[in-house]
């Protein structure tokens, strides 16, 4: 999403976006929505938040992996199609 769209969402949520980076704005929006501010914090391109509205912008191209739960050693797997 382009920064203009992100700023519009921030404004609608009452978040001040002035002099903030894209990541800072999105994390502030996540907090305003009552979510954990996790944008851009996924390690190794893996994220367990499949329902996140910012997922496409957050993970690198070709990312989209998540931690598979219930497997020994916390194995990782691709998102289902």
mmCIF file of the N, C-alpha and C atoms, coordinates in Angstrom:
data_MODEL
# 
_entry.id   MODEL 
# 
loop_
_atom_site.group_PDB 
_atom_site.id 
_atom_site.type_symbol 
_atom_site.label_atom_id 
_atom_site.label_alt_id 
_atom_site.label_comp_id 
_atom_site.label_asym_id 
_atom_site.label_entity_id 
_atom_site.label_seq_id 
_atom_site.pdbx_PDB_ins_code 
_atom_site.Cartn_x 
_atom_site.Cartn_y 
_atom_site.Cartn_z 
_atom_site.occupancy 
_atom_site.B_iso_or_equiv 
_atom_site.pdbx_formal_charge 
_atom_site.auth_seq_id 
_atom_site.auth_comp_id 
_atom_site.auth_asym_id 
_atom_site.auth_atom_id 
_atom_site.pdbx_PDB_model_num 
ATOM 1   N N  . UNK A 1 1  ? 0.846  -1.171  0.000  1.00 0.00 ? 1  UNK A N  1 
ATOM 2   C CA . UNK A 1 1  ? 0.000  0.000   0.000  1.00 0.00 ? 1  UNK A CA 1 
ATOM 3   C C  . UNK A 1 1  ? 0.896  1.240   0.000  1.00 0.00 ? 1  UNK A C  1 
ATOM 4   N N  . UNK A 1 2  ? 0.474  2.236   -0.725 1.00 0.00 ? 2  UNK A N  1 
ATOM 5   C CA . UNK A 1 2  ? 1.243  3.480   -0.784 1.00 0.00 ? 2  UNK A CA 1 
ATOM 6   C C  . UNK A 1 2  ? 1.059  4.283   0.495  1.00 0.00 ? 2  UNK A C  1 
ATOM 7   N N  . UNK A 1 3  ? 2.041  5.114   0.782  1.00 0.00 ? 3  UNK A N  1 
ATOM 8   C CA . UNK A 1 3  ? 2.050  5.887   2.028  1.00 0.00 ? 3  UNK A CA 1 
ATOM 9   C C  . UNK A 1 3  ? 0.812  6.785   2.154  1.00 0.00 ? 3  UNK A C  1 
ATOM 10  N N  . UNK A 1 4  ? 0.294  7.289   1.038  1.00 0.00 ? 4  UNK A N  1 
ATOM 11  C CA . UNK A 1 4  ? -0.895 8.140   1.103  1.00 0.00 ? 4  UNK A CA 1 
ATOM 12  C C  . UNK A 1 4  ? -2.088 7.361   1.665  1.00 0.00 ? 4  UNK A C  1 
ATOM 13  N N  . UNK A 1 5  ? -2.249 6.112   1.234  1.00 0.00 ? 5  UNK A N  1 
ATOM 14  C CA . UNK A 1 5  ? -3.325 5.275   1.735  1.00 0.00 ? 5  UNK A CA 1 
ATOM 15  C C  . UNK A 1 5  ? -3.151 4.948   3.209  1.00 0.00 ? 5  UNK A C  1 
ATOM 16  N N  . UNK A 1 6  ? -1.909 4.717   3.607  1.00 0.00 ? 6  UNK A N  1 
ATOM 17  C CA . UNK A 1 6  ? -1.614 4.422   5.007  1.00 0.00 ? 6  UNK A CA 1 
ATOM 18  C C  . UNK A 1 6  ? -1.907 5.643   5.878  1.00 0.00 ? 6  UNK A C  1 
ATOM 19  N N  . UNK A 1 7  ? -1.529 6.810   5.386  1.00 0.00 ? 7  UNK A N  1 
ATOM 20  C CA . UNK A 1 7  ? -1.803 8.050   6.139  1.00 0.00 ? 7  UNK A CA 1 
ATOM 21  C C  . UNK A 1 7  ? -3.312 8.290   6.274  1.00 0.00 ? 7  UNK A C  1 
ATOM 22  N N  . UNK A 1 8  ? -4.074 7.958   5.226  1.00 0.00 ? 8  UNK A N  1 
ATOM 23  C CA . UNK A 1 8  ? -5.532 8.125   5.287  1.00 0.00 ? 8  UNK A CA 1 
ATOM 24  C C  . UNK A 1 8  ? -6.144 7.186   6.338  1.00 0.00 ? 8  UNK A C  1 
ATOM 25  N N  . UNK A 1 9  ? -5.653 5.962   6.389  1.00 0.00 ? 9  UNK A N  1 
ATOM 26  C CA . UNK A 1 9  ? -6.125 5.016   7.406  1.00 0.00 ? 9  UNK A CA 1 
ATOM 27  C C  . UNK A 1 9  ? -5.760 5.517   8.791  1.00 0.00 ? 9  UNK A C  1 
ATOM 28  N N  . UNK A 1 10 ? -4.535 6.008   8.936  1.00 0.00 ? 10 UNK A N  1 
ATOM 29  C CA . UNK A 1 10 ? -4.088 6.537   10.229 1.00 0.00 ? 10 UNK A CA 1 
ATOM 30  C C  . UNK A 1 10 ? -4.968 7.693   10.676 1.00 0.00 ? 10 UNK A C  1 
ATOM 31  N N  . UNK A 1 11 ? -5.263 8.596   9.764  1.00 0.00 ? 11 UNK A N  1 
ATOM 32  C CA . UNK A 1 11 ? -6.106 9.749   10.097 1.00 0.00 ? 11 UNK A CA 1 
ATOM 33  C C  . UNK A 1 11 ? -7.487 9.291   10.559 1.00 0.00 ? 11 UNK A C  1 
ATOM 34  N N  . UNK A 1 12 ? -8.050 8.310   9.861  1.00 0.00 ? 12 UNK A N  1 
ATOM 35  C CA . UNK A 1 12 ? -9.372 7.795   10.225 1.00 0.00 ? 12 UNK A CA 1 
ATOM 36  C C  . UNK A 1 12 ? -9.377 7.139   11.606 1.00 0.00 ? 12 UNK A C  1 
ATOM 37  N N  . UNK A 1 13 ? -8.214 6.623   12.018 1.00 0.00 ? 13 UNK A N  1 
ATOM 38  C CA . UNK A 1 13 ? -8.097 5.976   13.331 1.00 0.00 ? 13 UNK A CA 1 
ATOM 39  C C  . UNK A 1 13 ? -7.642 6.959   14.417 1.00 0.00 ? 13 UNK A C  1 
ATOM 40  N N  . UNK A 1 14 ? -7.413 8.225   14.026 1.00 0.00 ? 14 UNK A N  1 
ATOM 41  C CA . UNK A 1 14 ? -6.972 9.227   14.992 1.00 0.00 ? 14 UNK A CA 1 
ATOM 42  C C  . UNK A 1 14 ? -5.491 9.161   15.305 1.00 0.00 ? 14 UNK A C  1 
ATOM 43  N N  . UNK A 1 15 ? -4.715 8.602   14.391 1.00 0.00 ? 15 UNK A N  1 
ATOM 44  C CA . UNK A 1 15 ? -3.275 8.458   14.583 1.00 0.00 ? 15 UNK A CA 1 
ATOM 45  C C  . UNK A 1 15 ? -2.546 9.563   13.824 1.00 0.00 ? 15 UNK A C  1 
ATOM 46  N N  . UNK A 1 16 ? -1.674 10.277  14.512 1.00 0.00 ? 16 UNK A N  1 
ATOM 47  C CA . UNK A 1 16 ? -0.868 11.314  13.889 1.00 0.00 ? 16 UNK A CA 1 
ATOM 48  C C  . UNK A 1 16 ? 0.255  10.655  13.092 1.00 0.00 ? 16 UNK A C  1 
ATOM 49  N N  . UNK A 1 17 ? 0.314  10.918  11.794 1.00 0.00 ? 17 UNK A N  1 
ATOM 50  C CA . UNK A 1 17 ? 1.311  10.285  10.939 1.00 0.00 ? 17 UNK A CA 1 
ATOM 51  C C  . UNK A 1 17 ? 2.451  11.228  10.545 1.00 0.00 ? 17 UNK A C  1 
ATOM 52  N N  . UNK A 1 18 ? 2.432  12.437  11.044 1.00 0.00 ? 18 UNK A N  1 
ATOM 53  C CA . UNK A 1 18 ? 3.468  13.415  10.677 1.00 0.00 ? 18 UNK A CA 1 
ATOM 54  C C  . UNK A 1 18 ? 4.844  12.968  11.137 1.00 0.00 ? 18 UNK A C  1 
ATOM 55  N N  . UNK A 1 19 ? 5.782  13.065  10.239 1.00 0.00 ? 19 UNK A N  1 
ATOM 56  C CA . UNK A 1 19 ? 7.193  12.757  10.511 1.00 0.00 ? 19 UNK A CA 1 
ATOM 57  C C  . UNK A 1 19 ? 7.418  11.352  11.048 1.00 0.00 ? 19 UNK A C  1 
ATOM 58  N N  . UNK A 1 20 ? 6.615  10.425  10.570 1.00 0.00 ? 20 UNK A N  1 
ATOM 59  C CA . UNK A 1 20 ? 6.762  9.023   10.938 1.00 0.00 ? 20 UNK A CA 1 
ATOM 60  C C  . UNK A 1 20 ? 7.016  8.201   9.687  1.00 0.00 ? 20 UNK A C  1 
ATOM 61  N N  . UNK A 1 21 ? 7.766  7.132   9.862  1.00 0.00 ? 21 UNK A N  1 
ATOM 62  C CA . UNK A 1 21 ? 8.004  6.219   8.742  1.00 0.00 ? 21 UNK A CA 1 
ATOM 63  C C  . UNK A 1 21 ? 6.759  5.358   8.521  1.00 0.00 ? 21 UNK A C  1 
ATOM 64  N N  . UNK A 1 22 ? 6.732  4.675   7.405  1.00 0.00 ? 22 UNK A N  1 
ATOM 65  C CA . UNK A 1 22 ? 5.620  3.781   7.084  1.00 0.00 ? 22 UNK A CA 1 
ATOM 66  C C  . UNK A 1 22 ? 5.416  2.766   8.213  1.00 0.00 ? 22 UNK A C  1 
ATOM 67  N N  . UNK A 1 23 ? 6.494  2.152   8.661  1.00 0.00 ? 23 UNK A N  1 
ATOM 68  C CA . UNK A 1 23 ? 6.400  1.164   9.729  1.00 0.00 ? 23 UNK A CA 1 
ATOM 69  C C  . UNK A 1 23 ? 5.889  1.749   11.032 1.00 0.00 ? 23 UNK A C  1 
ATOM 70  N N  . UNK A 1 24 ? 6.367  2.931   11.372 1.00 0.00 ? 24 UNK A N  1 
ATOM 71  C CA . UNK A 1 24 ? 5.917  3.590   12.600 1.00 0.00 ? 24 UNK A CA 1 
ATOM 72  C C  . UNK A 1 24 ? 4.425  3.909   12.544 1.00 0.00 ? 24 UNK A C  1 
ATOM 73  N N  . UNK A 1 25 ? 3.972  4.364   11.390 1.00 0.00 ? 25 UNK A N  1 
ATOM 74  C CA . UNK A 1 25 ? 2.549  4.684   11.230 1.00 0.00 ? 25 UNK A CA 1 
ATOM 75  C C  . UNK A 1 25 ? 1.705  3.416   11.365 1.00 0.00 ? 25 UNK A C  1 
ATOM 76  N N  . UNK A 1 26 ? 2.112  2.373   10.680 1.00 0.00 ? 26 UNK A N  1 
ATOM 77  C CA . UNK A 1 26 ? 1.337  1.128   10.714 1.00 0.00 ? 26 UNK A CA 1 
ATOM 78  C C  . UNK A 1 26 ? 1.309  0.551   12.127 1.00 0.00 ? 26 UNK A C  1 
ATOM 79  N N  . UNK A 1 27 ? 2.428  0.562   12.831 1.00 0.00 ? 27 UNK A N  1 
ATOM 80  C CA . UNK A 1 27 ? 2.441  0.055   14.211 1.00 0.00 ? 27 UNK A CA 1 
ATOM 81  C C  . UNK A 1 27 ? 1.535  0.897   15.107 1.00 0.00 ? 27 UNK A C  1 
ATOM 82  N N  . UNK A 1 28 ? 1.498  2.213   14.885 1.00 0.00 ? 28 UNK A N  1 
ATOM 83  C CA . UNK A 1 28 ? 0.607  3.076   15.671 1.00 0.00 ? 28 UNK A CA 1 
ATOM 84  C C  . UNK A 1 28 ? -0.863 2.759   15.363 1.00 0.00 ? 28 UNK A C  1 
ATOM 85  N N  . UNK A 1 29 ? -1.166 2.476   14.100 1.00 0.00 ? 29 UNK A N  1 
ATOM 86  C CA . UNK A 1 29 ? -2.525 2.088   13.709 1.00 0.00 ? 29 UNK A CA 1 
ATOM 87  C C  . UNK A 1 29 ? -2.878 0.748   14.353 1.00 0.00 ? 29 UNK A C  1 
ATOM 88  N N  . UNK A 1 30 ? -1.943 -0.187  14.335 1.00 0.00 ? 30 UNK A N  1 
ATOM 89  C CA . UNK A 1 30 ? -2.197 -1.481  14.966 1.00 0.00 ? 30 UNK A CA 1 
ATOM 90  C C  . UNK A 1 30 ? -2.542 -1.304  16.448 1.00 0.00 ? 30 UNK A C  1 
ATOM 91  N N  . UNK A 1 31 ? -1.801 -0.455  17.123 1.00 0.00 ? 31 UNK A N  1 
ATOM 92  C CA . UNK A 1 31 ? -2.087 -0.186  18.540 1.00 0.00 ? 31 UNK A CA 1 
ATOM 93  C C  . UNK A 1 31 ? -3.453 0.474   18.710 1.00 0.00 ? 31 UNK A C  1 
ATOM 94  N N  . UNK A 1 32 ? -3.764 1.438   17.844 1.00 0.00 ? 32 UNK A N  1 
ATOM 95  C CA . UNK A 1 32 ? -5.055 2.135   17.928 1.00 0.00 ? 32 UNK A CA 1 
ATOM 96  C C  . UNK A 1 32 ? -6.221 1.162   17.730 1.00 0.00 ? 32 UNK A C  1 
ATOM 97  N N  . UNK A 1 33 ? -5.988 0.114   16.971 1.00 0.00 ? 33 UNK A N  1 
ATOM 98  C CA . UNK A 1 33 ? -7.020 -0.900  16.726 1.00 0.00 ? 33 UNK A CA 1 
ATOM 99  C C  . UNK A 1 33 ? -7.077 -1.947  17.842 1.00 0.00 ? 33 UNK A C  1 
ATOM 100 N N  . UNK A 1 34 ? -6.171 -1.837  18.806 1.00 0.00 ? 34 UNK A N  1 
ATOM 101 C CA . UNK A 1 34 ? -6.136 -2.799  19.898 1.00 0.00 ? 34 UNK A CA 1 
ATOM 102 C C  . UNK A 1 34 ? -5.316 -4.041  19.600 1.00 0.00 ? 34 UNK A C  1 
ATOM 103 N N  . UNK A 1 35 ? -4.494 -3.960  18.561 1.00 0.00 ? 35 UNK A N  1 
ATOM 104 C CA . UNK A 1 35 ? -3.644 -5.088  18.176 1.00 0.00 ? 35 UNK A CA 1 
ATOM 105 C C  . UNK A 1 35 ? -2.212 -4.862  18.645 1.00 0.00 ? 35 UNK A C  1 
ATOM 106 N N  . UNK A 1 36 ? -1.447 -5.929  18.683 1.00 0.00 ? 36 UNK A N  1 
ATOM 107 C CA . UNK A 1 36 ? -0.032 -5.828  19.021 1.00 0.00 ? 36 UNK A CA 1 
ATOM 108 C C  . UNK A 1 36 ? 0.686  -5.143  17.859 1.00 0.00 ? 36 UNK A C  1 
ATOM 109 N N  . UNK A 1 37 ? 1.526  -4.147  18.115 1.00 0.00 ? 37 UNK A N  1 
ATOM 110 C CA . UNK A 1 37 ? 2.228  -3.431  17.043 1.00 0.00 ? 37 UNK A CA 1 
ATOM 111 C C  . UNK A 1 37 ? 3.389  -4.248  16.489 1.00 0.00 ? 37 UNK A C  1 
ATOM 112 N N  . UNK A 1 38 ? 3.089  -5.145  15.580 1.00 0.00 ? 38 UNK A N  1 
ATOM 113 C CA . UNK A 1 38 ? 4.095  -6.100  15.118 1.00 0.00 ? 38 UNK A CA 1 
ATOM 114 C C  . UNK A 1 38 ? 4.626  -5.863  13.711 1.00 0.00 ? 38 UNK A C  1 
ATOM 115 N N  . UNK A 1 39 ? 4.142  -4.834  13.032 1.00 0.00 ? 39 UNK A N  1 
ATOM 116 C CA . UNK A 1 39 ? 4.549  -4.612  11.636 1.00 0.00 ? 39 UNK A CA 1 
ATOM 117 C C  . UNK A 1 39 ? 6.071  -4.516  11.528 1.00 0.00 ? 39 UNK A C  1 
ATOM 118 N N  . UNK A 1 40 ? 6.632  -5.294  10.614 1.00 0.00 ? 40 UNK A N  1 
ATOM 119 C CA . UNK A 1 40 ? 8.064  -5.239  10.347 1.00 0.00 ? 40 UNK A CA 1 
ATOM 120 C C  . UNK A 1 40 ? 8.937  -5.931  11.374 1.00 0.00 ? 40 UNK A C  1 
ATOM 121 N N  . UNK A 1 41 ? 8.353  -6.694  12.270 1.00 0.00 ? 41 UNK A N  1 
ATOM 122 C CA . UNK A 1 41 ? 9.146  -7.334  13.317 1.00 0.00 ? 41 UNK A CA 1 
ATOM 123 C C  . UNK A 1 41 ? 9.296  -8.838  13.113 1.00 0.00 ? 41 UNK A C  1 
ATOM 124 N N  . UNK A 1 42 ? 8.742  -9.396  12.043 1.00 0.00 ? 42 UNK A N  1 
ATOM 125 C CA . UNK A 1 42 ? 8.849  -10.836 11.793 1.00 0.00 ? 42 UNK A CA 1 
ATOM 126 C C  . UNK A 1 42 ? 10.312 -11.201 11.568 1.00 0.00 ? 42 UNK A C  1 
ATOM 127 N N  . UNK A 1 43 ? 10.748 -12.234 12.229 1.00 0.00 ? 43 UNK A N  1 
ATOM 128 C CA . UNK A 1 43 ? 12.130 -12.697 12.076 1.00 0.00 ? 43 UNK A CA 1 
ATOM 129 C C  . UNK A 1 43 ? 12.202 -13.705 10.936 1.00 0.00 ? 43 UNK A C  1 
ATOM 130 N N  . UNK A 1 44 ? 13.218 -13.593 10.129 1.00 0.00 ? 44 UNK A N  1 
ATOM 131 C CA . UNK A 1 44 ? 13.446 -14.528 9.029  1.00 0.00 ? 44 UNK A CA 1 
ATOM 132 C C  . UNK A 1 44 ? 12.282 -14.610 8.053  1.00 0.00 ? 44 UNK A C  1 
ATOM 133 N N  . UNK A 1 45 ? 11.448 -13.568 7.993  1.00 0.00 ? 45 UNK A N  1 
ATOM 134 C CA . UNK A 1 45 ? 10.329 -13.573 7.064  1.00 0.00 ? 45 UNK A CA 1 
ATOM 135 C C  . UNK A 1 45 ? 9.169  -14.450 7.477  1.00 0.00 ? 45 UNK A C  1 
ATOM 136 N N  . UNK A 1 46 ? 9.132  -14.833 8.742  1.00 0.00 ? 46 UNK A N  1 
ATOM 137 C CA . UNK A 1 46 ? 8.049  -15.681 9.242  1.00 0.00 ? 46 UNK A CA 1 
ATOM 138 C C  . UNK A 1 46 ? 7.138  -14.898 10.170 1.00 0.00 ? 46 UNK A C  1 
ATOM 139 N N  . UNK A 1 47 ? 5.842  -15.115 10.023 1.00 0.00 ? 47 UNK A N  1 
ATOM 140 C CA . UNK A 1 47 ? 4.868  -14.437 10.862 1.00 0.00 ? 47 UNK A CA 1 
ATOM 141 C C  . UNK A 1 47 ? 3.694  -15.373 11.120 1.00 0.00 ? 47 UNK A C  1 
ATOM 142 N N  . UNK A 1 48 ? 3.231  -15.412 12.355 1.00 0.00 ? 48 UNK A N  1 
ATOM 143 C CA . UNK A 1 48 ? 2.105  -16.280 12.708 1.00 0.00 ? 48 UNK A CA 1 
ATOM 144 C C  . UNK A 1 48 ? 0.757  -15.590 12.569 1.00 0.00 ? 48 UNK A C  1 
ATOM 145 N N  . UNK A 1 49 ? 0.752  -14.284 12.270 1.00 0.00 ? 49 UNK A N  1 
ATOM 146 C CA . UNK A 1 49 ? -0.498 -13.522 12.172 1.00 0.00 ? 49 UNK A CA 1 
ATOM 147 C C  . UNK A 1 49 ? -1.065 -13.608 10.758 1.00 0.00 ? 49 UNK A C  1 
ATOM 148 N N  . UNK A 1 50 ? -1.759 -14.695 10.480 1.00 0.00 ? 50 UNK A N  1 
ATOM 149 C CA . UNK A 1 50 ? -2.335 -14.901 9.148  1.00 0.00 ? 50 UNK A CA 1 
ATOM 150 C C  . UNK A 1 50 ? -3.445 -13.914 8.829  1.00 0.00 ? 50 UNK A C  1 
ATOM 151 N N  . UNK A 1 51 ? -4.104 -13.357 9.855  1.00 0.00 ? 51 UNK A N  1 
ATOM 152 C CA . UNK A 1 51 ? -5.248 -12.479 9.655  1.00 0.00 ? 51 UNK A CA 1 
ATOM 153 C C  . UNK A 1 51 ? -4.885 -10.994 9.619  1.00 0.00 ? 51 UNK A C  1 
ATOM 154 N N  . UNK A 1 52 ? -3.613 -10.679 9.618  1.00 0.00 ? 52 UNK A N  1 
ATOM 155 C CA . UNK A 1 52 ? -3.177 -9.281  9.691  1.00 0.00 ? 52 UNK A CA 1 
ATOM 156 C C  . UNK A 1 52 ? -3.464 -8.530  8.383  1.00 0.00 ? 52 UNK A C  1 
ATOM 157 N N  . UNK A 1 53 ? -4.055 -7.363  8.516  1.00 0.00 ? 53 UNK A N  1 
ATOM 158 C CA . UNK A 1 53 ? -4.378 -6.537  7.347  1.00 0.00 ? 53 UNK A CA 1 
ATOM 159 C C  . UNK A 1 53 ? -3.128 -5.996  6.651  1.00 0.00 ? 53 UNK A C  1 
ATOM 160 N N  . UNK A 1 54 ? -2.011 -5.973  7.355  1.00 0.00 ? 54 UNK A N  1 
ATOM 161 C CA . UNK A 1 54 ? -0.766 -5.402  6.819  1.00 0.00 ? 54 UNK A CA 1 
ATOM 162 C C  . UNK A 1 54 ? 0.203  -6.460  6.317  1.00 0.00 ? 54 UNK A C  1 
ATOM 163 N N  . UNK A 1 55 ? -0.195 -7.704  6.324  1.00 0.00 ? 55 UNK A N  1 
ATOM 164 C CA . UNK A 1 55 ? 0.694  -8.825  6.007  1.00 0.00 ? 55 UNK A CA 1 
ATOM 165 C C  . UNK A 1 55 ? 1.418  -8.664  4.667  1.00 0.00 ? 55 UNK A C  1 
ATOM 166 N N  . UNK A 1 56 ? 0.695  -8.274  3.636  1.00 0.00 ? 56 UNK A N  1 
ATOM 167 C CA . UNK A 1 56 ? 1.293  -8.154  2.301  1.00 0.00 ? 56 UNK A CA 1 
ATOM 168 C C  . UNK A 1 56 ? 2.415  -7.119  2.274  1.00 0.00 ? 56 UNK A C  1 
ATOM 169 N N  . UNK A 1 57 ? 2.243  -6.021  3.001  1.00 0.00 ? 57 UNK A N  1 
ATOM 170 C CA . UNK A 1 57 ? 3.273  -4.982  3.053  1.00 0.00 ? 57 UNK A CA 1 
ATOM 171 C C  . UNK A 1 57 ? 4.411  -5.349  4.001  1.00 0.00 ? 57 UNK A C  1 
ATOM 172 N N  . UNK A 1 58 ? 4.122  -6.164  4.972  1.00 0.00 ? 58 UNK A N  1 
ATOM 173 C CA . UNK A 1 58 ? 5.080  -6.472  6.027  1.00 0.00 ? 58 UNK A CA 1 
ATOM 174 C C  . UNK A 1 58 ? 6.133  -7.483  5.603  1.00 0.00 ? 58 UNK A C  1 
ATOM 175 N N  . UNK A 1 59 ? 5.698  -8.588  5.023  1.00 0.00 ? 59 UNK A N  1 
ATOM 176 C CA . UNK A 1 59 ? 6.622  -9.654  4.672  1.00 0.00 ? 59 UNK A CA 1 
ATOM 177 C C  . UNK A 1 59 ? 7.286  -9.384  3.340  1.00 0.00 ? 59 UNK A C  1 
ATOM 178 N N  . UNK A 1 60 ? 8.529  -9.827  3.184  1.00 0.00 ? 60 UNK A N  1 
ATOM 179 C CA . UNK A 1 60 ? 9.229  -9.619  1.916  1.00 0.00 ? 60 UNK A CA 1 
ATOM 180 C C  . UNK A 1 60 ? 8.574  -10.430 0.807  1.00 0.00 ? 60 UNK A C  1 
ATOM 181 N N  . UNK A 1 61 ? 8.777  -10.027 -0.465 1.00 0.00 ? 61 UNK A N  1 
ATOM 182 C CA . UNK A 1 61 ? 8.219  -10.799 -1.577 1.00 0.00 ? 61 UNK A CA 1 
ATOM 183 C C  . UNK A 1 61 ? 8.694  -12.246 -1.477 1.00 0.00 ? 61 UNK A C  1 
ATOM 184 N N  . UNK A 1 62 ? 7.771  -13.161 -1.684 1.00 0.00 ? 62 UNK A N  1 
ATOM 185 C CA . UNK A 1 62 ? 8.106  -14.574 -1.564 1.00 0.00 ? 62 UNK A CA 1 
ATOM 186 C C  . UNK A 1 62 ? 8.041  -15.062 -0.131 1.00 0.00 ? 62 UNK A C  1 
ATOM 187 N N  . UNK A 1 63 ? 7.751  -14.142 0.814  1.00 0.00 ? 63 UNK A N  1 
ATOM 188 C CA . UNK A 1 63 ? 7.613  -14.522 2.218  1.00 0.00 ? 63 UNK A CA 1 
ATOM 189 C C  . UNK A 1 63 ? 6.266  -15.178 2.409  1.00 0.00 ? 63 UNK A C  1 
ATOM 190 N N  . UNK A 1 64 ? 5.621  -14.891 3.495  1.00 0.00 ? 64 UNK A N  1 
ATOM 191 C CA . UNK A 1 64 ? 4.308  -15.450 3.711  1.00 0.00 ? 64 UNK A CA 1 
ATOM 192 C C  . UNK A 1 64 ? 4.338  -16.784 4.406  1.00 0.00 ? 64 UNK A C  1 
ATOM 193 N N  . UNK A 1 65 ? 5.402  -17.024 5.145  1.00 0.00 ? 65 UNK A N  1 
ATOM 194 C CA . UNK A 1 65 ? 5.476  -18.242 5.922  1.00 0.00 ? 65 UNK A CA 1 
ATOM 195 C C  . UNK A 1 65 ? 4.986  -17.966 7.330  1.00 0.00 ? 65 UNK A C  1 
ATOM 196 N N  . UNK A 1 66 ? 4.655  -18.998 8.024  1.00 0.00 ? 66 UNK A N  1 
ATOM 197 C CA . UNK A 1 66 ? 4.198  -18.841 9.386  1.00 0.00 ? 66 UNK A CA 1 
ATOM 198 C C  . UNK A 1 66 ? 4.733  -19.995 10.220 1.00 0.00 ? 66 UNK A C  1 
ATOM 199 N N  . UNK A 1 67 ? 4.719  -19.844 11.521 1.00 0.00 ? 67 UNK A N  1 
ATOM 200 C CA . UNK A 1 67 ? 5.139  -20.926 12.395 1.00 0.00 ? 67 UNK A CA 1 
ATOM 201 C C  . UNK A 1 67 ? 4.015  -21.952 12.480 1.00 0.00 ? 67 UNK A C  1 
ATOM 202 N N  . UNK A 1 68 ? 4.324  -23.171 12.139 1.00 0.00 ? 68 UNK A N  1 
ATOM 203 C CA . UNK A 1 68 ? 3.347  -24.246 12.218 1.00 0.00 ? 68 UNK A CA 1 
ATOM 204 C C  . UNK A 1 68 ? 3.290  -24.689 13.671 1.00 0.00 ? 68 UNK A C  1 
ATOM 205 N N  . UNK A 1 69 ? 2.114  -24.680 14.253 1.00 0.00 ? 69 UNK A N  1 
ATOM 206 C CA . UNK A 1 69 ? 1.999  -25.072 15.652 1.00 0.00 ? 69 UNK A CA 1 
ATOM 207 C C  . UNK A 1 69 ? 1.793  -26.567 15.765 1.00 0.00 ? 69 UNK A C  1 
ATOM 208 N N  . UNK A 1 70 ? 2.235  -27.106 16.870 1.00 0.00 ? 70 UNK A N  1 
ATOM 209 C CA . UNK A 1 70 ? 2.028  -28.513 17.147 1.00 0.00 ? 70 UNK A CA 1 
ATOM 210 C C  . UNK A 1 70 ? 3.059  -29.444 16.544 1.00 0.00 ? 70 UNK A C  1 
ATOM 211 N N  . UNK A 1 71 ? 4.059  -28.911 15.847 1.00 0.00 ? 71 UNK A N  1 
ATOM 212 C CA . UNK A 1 71 ? 5.094  -29.754 15.282 1.00 0.00 ? 71 UNK A CA 1 
ATOM 213 C C  . UNK A 1 71 ? 6.324  -29.732 16.177 1.00 0.00 ? 71 UNK A C  1 
ATOM 214 N N  . UNK A 1 72 ? 7.044  -30.828 16.255 1.00 0.00 ? 72 UNK A N  1 
ATOM 215 C CA . UNK A 1 72 ? 8.233  -30.858 17.105 1.00 0.00 ? 72 UNK A CA 1 
ATOM 216 C C  . UNK A 1 72 ? 9.252  -29.823 16.660 1.00 0.00 ? 72 UNK A C  1 
ATOM 217 N N  . UNK A 1 73 ? 9.823  -29.116 17.611 1.00 0.00 ? 73 UNK A N  1 
ATOM 218 C CA . UNK A 1 73 ? 10.864 -28.138 17.296 1.00 0.00 ? 73 UNK A CA 1 
ATOM 219 C C  . UNK A 1 73 ? 10.361 -26.873 16.658 1.00 0.00 ? 73 UNK A C  1 
ATOM 220 N N  . UNK A 1 74 ? 9.050  -26.645 16.639 1.00 0.00 ? 74 UNK A N  1 
ATOM 221 C CA . UNK A 1 74 ? 8.504  -25.416 16.051 1.00 0.00 ? 74 UNK A CA 1 
ATOM 222 C C  . UNK A 1 74 ? 8.816  -25.286 14.577 1.00 0.00 ? 74 UNK A C  1 
ATOM 223 N N  . UNK A 1 75 ? 8.698  -26.385 13.845 1.00 0.00 ? 75 UNK A N  1 
ATOM 224 C CA . UNK A 1 75 ? 8.997  -26.365 12.419 1.00 0.00 ? 75 UNK A CA 1 
ATOM 225 C C  . UNK A 1 75 ? 8.164  -25.316 11.701 1.00 0.00 ? 75 UNK A C  1 
ATOM 226 N N  . UNK A 1 76 ? 8.666  -24.851 10.587 1.00 0.00 ? 76 UNK A N  1 
ATOM 227 C CA . UNK A 1 76 ? 7.987  -23.802 9.832  1.00 0.00 ? 76 UNK A CA 1 
ATOM 228 C C  . UNK A 1 76 ? 7.485  -24.361 8.513  1.00 0.00 ? 76 UNK A C  1 
ATOM 229 N N  . UNK A 1 77 ? 6.410  -23.775 8.031  1.00 0.00 ? 77 UNK A N  1 
ATOM 230 C CA . UNK A 1 77 ? 5.852  -24.238 6.766  1.00 0.00 ? 77 UNK A CA 1 
ATOM 231 C C  . UNK A 1 77 ? 5.252  -23.091 5.994  1.00 0.00 ? 77 UNK A C  1 
ATOM 232 N N  . UNK A 1 78 ? 4.992  -23.296 4.701  1.00 0.00 ? 78 UNK A N  1 
ATOM 233 C CA . UNK A 1 78 ? 4.415  -22.240 3.878  1.00 0.00 ? 78 UNK A CA 1 
ATOM 234 C C  . UNK A 1 78 ? 2.942  -22.039 4.199  1.00 0.00 ? 78 UNK A C  1 
ATOM 235 N N  . UNK A 1 79 ? 2.456  -20.852 3.893  1.00 0.00 ? 79 UNK A N  1 
ATOM 236 C CA . UNK A 1 79 ? 1.026  -20.588 4.041  1.00 0.00 ? 79 UNK A CA 1 
ATOM 237 C C  . UNK A 1 79 ? 0.270  -21.453 3.048  1.00 0.00 ? 79 UNK A C  1 
ATOM 238 N N  . UNK A 1 80 ? -0.863 -21.956 3.460  1.00 0.00 ? 80 UNK A N  1 
ATOM 239 C CA . UNK A 1 80 ? -1.674 -22.730 2.509  1.00 0.00 ? 80 UNK A CA 1 
ATOM 240 C C  . UNK A 1 80 ? -2.188 -21.825 1.401  1.00 0.00 ? 80 UNK A C  1 
ATOM 241 N N  . UNK A 1 81 ? -2.423 -22.395 0.215  1.00 0.00 ? 81 UNK A N  1 
ATOM 242 C CA . UNK A 1 81 ? -2.898 -21.570 -0.922 1.00 0.00 ? 81 UNK A CA 1 
ATOM 243 C C  . UNK A 1 81 ? -4.236 -20.939 -0.666 1.00 0.00 ? 81 UNK A C  1 
# 
